Amino acid sequence: RTWPGGPRGGAALRDALDRMIDERVEELAAEEAHISVTPAEVDKALRDVASLGHDDAATRHGLSEREYREQLRREIRSGKLVQLHVRARAHVTDEDARRAYARWLREDAASTIDVHIIAIRVAPNATARDVAAQRAVAEHIVEQARRGTSFCTLVAQHNPPTSPFHVCRSRGGVPLSALMPEVAQIAAPLRPGETAAPLLFGAGAGDRAFLVVQRAPERPPRPFDDVADLMRERALVDAVERARKQWLRERRRTVYIDDRL
């Protein structure tokens, strides 16, 4: 079959068709089991979403309020079907939880970054010679850090107590997108413990500084035993989703759906 938009458009169309078929299969299964969703249940779901600070969830999803309520209704119905037909099929072993733990460690390392920064300020009226002198200071700091001097020691020496960078401690990993773009660009290629060359950064209103950026050394990951319950929950979510997909495949065999477009 030739799909509009070529292979990529065909894949998107097939995914959309699969979702439509799954929704129809769930609808038939719900009718069979006399499962319904009341307006009160949808209202409660809306309140729950709002309590998480997502009052504009419908708008952010590009839906009208009526469309968003219908989406919530389908999700609630799907949850009831999972409890009735799927939940008992999902089993989680200690090995499943440990696999979830390994994946969690990989995802956390790949998606976040922790940096320490030293700022060597350049006065607004600095001459070229003044700028060169401050650059030399920043370059010397980089050299010391690369030779093994504790970055925290260097922070204490060069960042004044009033600086937001004065305290040398881990702020915890943050998404790369949360950093200033210029800082993110030089920090991303660094390995833990590496220090980048000085970056002349302008903060507006004539304020400039040479930033010395170090990617924080790796911290020991939280032991599995400390997060075992969370990992079992993650593994259970995965197991339920696998069981749901298997159940949908089985249900598809029992109904006829004409998927011609």
Number of C-alpha atoms within 10 A of each C-alpha: 4 7 13 12 11 9 11 11 12 15 14 14 15 13 12 12 15 13 12 13 17 17 16 15 20 20 18 15 17 18 11 9 11 8 15 15 15 10 11 9 14 20 14 11 17 18 14 13 14 13 10 8 10 14 14 12 15 17 12 10 10 11 13 12 13 10 13 18 18 13 15 18 20 18 16 18 18 19 13 17 19 19 12 13 13 21 19 11 15 16 12 16 11 12 11 18 22 17 16 21 22 13 13 14 13 11 11 14 14 11 12 15 24 22 25 24 24 29 24 22 19 22 14 11 10 13 11 8 9 13 19 13 13 18 21 14 16 25 18 13 23 23 15 15 21 16 9 9 13 11 23 16 11 18 21 15 12 18 19 15 12 8 11 12 17 20 17 19 12 12 12 11 14 14 13 18 12 11 15 9 11 11 19 17 13 17 23 13 11 17 13 16 16 16 25 20 16 23 19 19 16 12 9 7 7 12 13 19 23 24 21 23 24 25 21 24 14 12 10 6 9 10 9 14 10 9 12 16 12 15 23 21 14 19 24 20 15 16 18 21 16 15 20 20 13 14 15 18 13 11 15 16 9 9 11 8 11 7 9 5 4
